C-alpha cells in the first residue's frame, strides 16, 4: 500500500527528481513545494512511497542530505478542497 510522505528541511536547490532518486525505486510522484511569489522552494516536499513505511521513516528521518538534516514523516491527510474560490468575483 502506498503512503504519502512529508520530507522537510530540504536544501532549497533540491529537484523533484533528486528527491525521488534519494528514496529509491519505491518512491514516485515527488513534489517540491514552491513559493508562489518568489518561485523558490519552500524547503519541503511530498512523495508517494510504495514500501514499508516504518522502514523508510527509520532509514531517512534525521539523515544528512546536502548539508541539511531531513525530517521525514507520514504526511497528514489532505483537507478537502473548497471550491468556493471559483465562485468569488
Protein Blocks (a to p, Z undefined) as FASTA:
>chain_A
ZZddddehiafkbcfklmmmmnommbghiacdddfklopaehiacdddfbdfklmmmmmg
opaeehiacddddddddddddfklmmpZZ
